Amino acid sequence: MKMVERFRGLNIYQKGVLLFMAAMILVFAAVYAVTISREGFSYRGAIFIPSREDGSTVYSGKIKGEAASFTVTEDQTAVYRLGDKTYGPYIFREDPAAVPKAPVPGEEVTGVELRLGDEILFRGGMENGDYRLLYNEDGSVRDLGIAMTVGSGVQIDENGNVIDPEEPSVFEILELFTGPELVHRGAWGMWFYGVLACILTAVSVLFADELFRWGMSFHIQNAELAEPSELEIAGRYIAWTVLPFLAMALFIAGLSVSPV
């Protein structure tokens, strides 16, 4: 009851700050729950959410605000759509004969072949570890898919070949076929930091005079008789305005955490 009476004794601005923070905590808790529950395939900074359609798995998302999707069928073919562009069909199969004959260091490898129609995009070995290096049939390491933009704005790969920057790489397609790890955005830890900022602000609002006199007790005698100056009161209101927005920034930052 004392806390209720203390709340009733606050002015409108103080009550507004407390109610605003309480609402913010609840709203962001719901937003975090929804965001973190949406797990999908991490592709170029976006999350592609999987669903089942006509026996195929469709991963849907957005790239730079444009609708995009991967459709993977049960017979191991895939098509990528970005806006009105279509890439594929990509055809994947495991082939033990594709394992490099030369010894490959590190993890065990699986022989795979990836085609784009009749064109062989890759044939060789793929590591089975967390980081899947690709090895050509001769045992050499597959190019890592590094691209750069030249002065004319054209993108080229490490071999100087012109590439379409919107086309998925061999690495990305193989990851899709071999069971991508599903990830999500958002981190509950940042939500808790935001809640902590709200709690500290609420304490400073509800116990403003007590905290002031406690601080003064280190400097003067009879601190319980001290009264806050106008400058002290102005500082309180500035803090009560800034801290809730700091908490909001923490909540928002947590939603922007990279896919994990």
C-alpha positions as a printed Julia matrix, in Angstrom:
260×3 Matrix{Float64}:
  0.0     0.0     0.0
  2.86    2.38    0.74
  4.07    2.05   -2.85
  0.56    2.8    -4.15
  0.37    5.88   -1.95
  3.81    6.95   -3.12
  2.69    6.59   -6.74
 -0.46    8.63   -6.09
  1.68   11.38   -4.62
  3.62   11.83   -7.85
  2.82   14.57  -10.32
  1.41   13.93  -13.8
  4.8    13.94  -15.52
  6.3    11.43  -13.09
  3.29    9.13  -13.4
  3.49    9.43  -17.18
  7.15    8.37  -17.19
  6.4     5.28  -15.09
  3.37    4.26  -17.15
  5.27    4.83  -20.4
  8.11    2.56  -19.26
  5.71   -0.15  -18.04
  3.94   -0.14  -21.41
  7.27   -0.16  -23.25
  8.48   -3.22  -21.32
  5.3    -5.16  -22.14
  5.19   -4.14  -25.81
  8.82   -4.98  -26.46
  8.47   -8.28  -24.6
  5.78   -9.27  -27.11
  7.82   -7.99  -30.06
 10.91   -9.89  -28.89
  8.91  -13.1   -28.43
  7.57  -12.89  -31.99
 10.91  -11.89  -33.54
 12.95  -14.59  -31.8
 10.38  -17.26  -32.64
 10.77  -16.53  -36.38
 13.66  -18.81  -37.26
 14.88  -19.19  -40.79
 17.72  -19.43  -43.29
 20.25  -16.6   -42.95
 20.89  -15.18  -46.4
 22.8   -11.94  -47.02
 21.7   -10.3   -43.79
 18.05  -11.33  -44.09
 16.06  -14.15  -42.5
 14.18  -16.39  -44.94
 11.34  -18.12  -43.08
 10.62  -21.71  -44.19
  7.17  -23.04  -45.04
  5.78  -26.07  -46.85
  3.99  -25.61  -50.17
  2.91  -28.48  -52.44
  5.56  -30.82  -51.05
  8.37  -28.27  -51.4
 10.12  -26.14  -48.8
  9.86  -22.42  -49.53
 12.17  -19.98  -47.74
 10.68  -16.48  -47.99
 12.19  -13.14  -47.08
 13.15   -9.73  -48.4
 16.38   -8.4   -49.89
 16.64   -4.6   -49.79
 12.86   -4.39  -49.45
 12.2    -6.66  -52.42
 10.37   -9.98  -52.02
 12.61  -13.0   -52.46
 12.28  -16.75  -52.01
 14.04  -20.08  -52.42
 11.93  -23.08  -53.41
 13.56  -26.45  -52.69
 11.8   -29.55  -53.95
 12.02  -33.07  -52.58
 13.95  -34.21  -55.67
 16.77  -31.77  -54.77
 16.16  -28.93  -57.18
 15.99  -25.28  -56.16
 14.82  -22.02  -57.72
 15.61  -18.55  -56.41
 13.26  -15.65  -57.12
 14.06  -12.02  -56.44
 11.37   -9.62  -57.56
 10.74  -10.43  -61.22
 14.06  -12.27  -61.62
 14.4   -16.04  -61.46
 17.62  -18.02  -60.96
 17.81  -21.76  -61.45
 16.78  -24.46  -61.47
 19.76  -25.65  -59.45
 20.12  -29.41  -59.24
 21.97  -31.05  -56.36
 23.07  -34.62  -55.8
 25.53  -36.46  -53.63
 28.11  -38.42  -55.62
 30.83  -40.42  -53.83
 32.8   -40.45  -57.08
 33.21  -36.66  -56.81
 35.31  -36.89  -53.64
 38.83  -35.58  -54.44
 41.36  -38.34  -54.98
 44.1   -36.26  -53.36
 44.11  -36.23  -49.53
 42.04  -33.38  -48.07
 43.1   -31.94  -44.68
 40.66  -31.39  -41.86
 37.12  -32.75  -41.74
 35.7   -35.64  -43.71
 34.24  -34.63  -47.05
 31.13  -35.64  -48.96
 31.14  -35.86  -52.74
 28.59  -33.48  -54.26
 27.61  -32.09  -57.62
 25.69  -28.88  -58.27
 24.27  -28.05  -61.68
 22.48  -25.08  -63.19
 20.43  -26.83  -65.81
 23.01  -28.79  -67.81
 25.95  -26.68  -66.63
 28.08  -28.08  -63.8
 28.65  -25.27  -61.28
 30.6   -27.41  -58.85
 31.74  -30.98  -58.53
 33.98  -32.13  -55.73
 34.08  -32.56  -51.97
 32.31  -30.6   -49.25
 33.53  -30.63  -45.66
 31.08  -31.96  -43.1
 32.17  -29.59  -40.31
 30.66  -26.31  -39.14
 32.6   -24.32  -41.73
 32.18  -26.16  -45.01
 35.12  -25.66  -47.32
 34.67  -26.92  -50.86
 37.34  -28.89  -52.71
 37.43  -29.41  -56.45
 37.89  -32.94  -57.76
 41.63  -32.34  -58.08
 41.86  -31.54  -54.35
 42.3   -27.76  -54.75
 40.21  -25.44  -52.59
 37.2   -23.96  -54.33
 37.24  -20.17  -54.73
 35.71  -18.57  -51.64
 33.16  -16.5   -53.53
 34.87  -13.17  -52.86
 33.57  -10.37  -55.09
 34.69   -6.82  -55.71
 33.26   -3.82  -57.53
 35.39   -2.15  -60.18
 35.26    1.49  -61.22
 32.44    0.97  -63.71
 30.2    -0.48  -60.98
 30.52   -4.01  -62.37
 31.2    -6.79  -59.88
 33.87   -9.4   -60.57
 35.0   -12.5   -58.7
 38.55  -13.29  -57.58
 39.32  -14.65  -61.05
 38.2   -11.48  -62.82
 34.95  -12.93  -64.15
 31.93  -10.61  -64.29
 29.2   -11.82  -61.94
 25.59  -10.98  -61.2
 25.64   -9.72  -57.59
 22.04  -10.81  -57.07
 22.66  -14.42  -58.08
 23.24  -16.8   -55.14
 26.72  -18.28  -54.9
 27.62  -21.96  -55.01
 28.27  -21.85  -51.26
 24.83  -20.4   -50.54
 23.0   -22.91  -52.74
 24.86  -25.87  -51.27
 24.1   -24.67  -47.75
 20.43  -24.59  -48.68
 20.48  -28.15  -50.04
 22.44  -29.64  -47.15
 20.1   -28.46  -44.41
 20.75  -24.86  -43.4
 21.02  -24.01  -39.73
 17.95  -22.01  -38.76
 18.71  -18.76  -36.96
 16.79  -15.77  -35.66
 17.21  -12.08  -34.98
 16.99  -10.54  -31.55
 18.65  -11.16  -28.19
 16.77  -11.34  -24.91
 19.85  -10.01  -23.14
 19.28   -6.55  -24.63
 15.65   -6.65  -23.5
 16.81   -7.29  -19.94
 19.25   -4.36  -20.19
 16.34   -2.18  -21.29
 14.25   -3.41  -18.36
 17.14   -2.66  -16.0
 17.32    0.91  -17.33
 13.57    1.25  -16.73
 13.86   -0.09  -13.18
 16.67    2.32  -12.32
 14.62    5.19  -13.72
 11.55    4.11  -11.76
 13.58    3.99   -8.54
 14.91    7.49   -9.2
 11.34    8.74   -9.73
  9.75    7.03   -6.73
 12.57    7.75   -4.29
 13.94   11.02   -5.65
 14.12   12.86   -2.33
 15.46    9.86   -0.42
 18.23    9.35   -2.97
 19.04   13.06   -2.88
 19.36   13.13    0.91
 21.32    9.87    0.95
 23.82   11.41   -1.44
 24.01   14.6     0.62
 24.7    12.57    3.78
 28.25   12.04    2.52
 28.82   15.8     2.39
 26.82   17.52    5.16
 25.38   16.89    8.59
 21.63   16.62    9.14
 21.17   15.69    5.49
 17.57   14.67    6.24
 16.75   18.37    6.49
 18.27   19.26    3.11
 15.98   20.4     0.31
 16.78   20.06   -3.42
 17.61   23.21   -5.34
 15.92   24.2    -8.58
 19.0    23.0   -10.44
 18.75   19.61   -8.72
 15.07   19.31   -9.63
 15.78   20.3   -13.24
 18.46   17.61  -13.41
 15.95   15.03  -12.21
 13.49   15.86  -14.96
 16.21   15.76  -17.59
 17.24   12.3   -16.36
 13.62   11.1   -16.27
 13.27   12.19  -19.89
 16.55   10.81  -21.21
 16.65    7.43  -19.43
 13.37    6.05  -20.85
 14.6     6.83  -24.36
 17.9     5.16  -23.53
 15.9     2.08  -22.52
 13.97    2.28  -25.8
 17.26    2.45  -27.72
 18.43   -0.7   -25.93
 15.18   -2.5   -26.77
 15.43   -1.53  -30.44
 19.13   -2.4   -30.64
 18.38   -5.88  -29.32
 15.92   -6.48  -32.15
 18.6    -5.56  -34.67
 21.15   -8.06  -33.41
 22.57  -10.12  -36.27
 21.09  -13.55  -36.93
 22.13  -16.12  -34.33
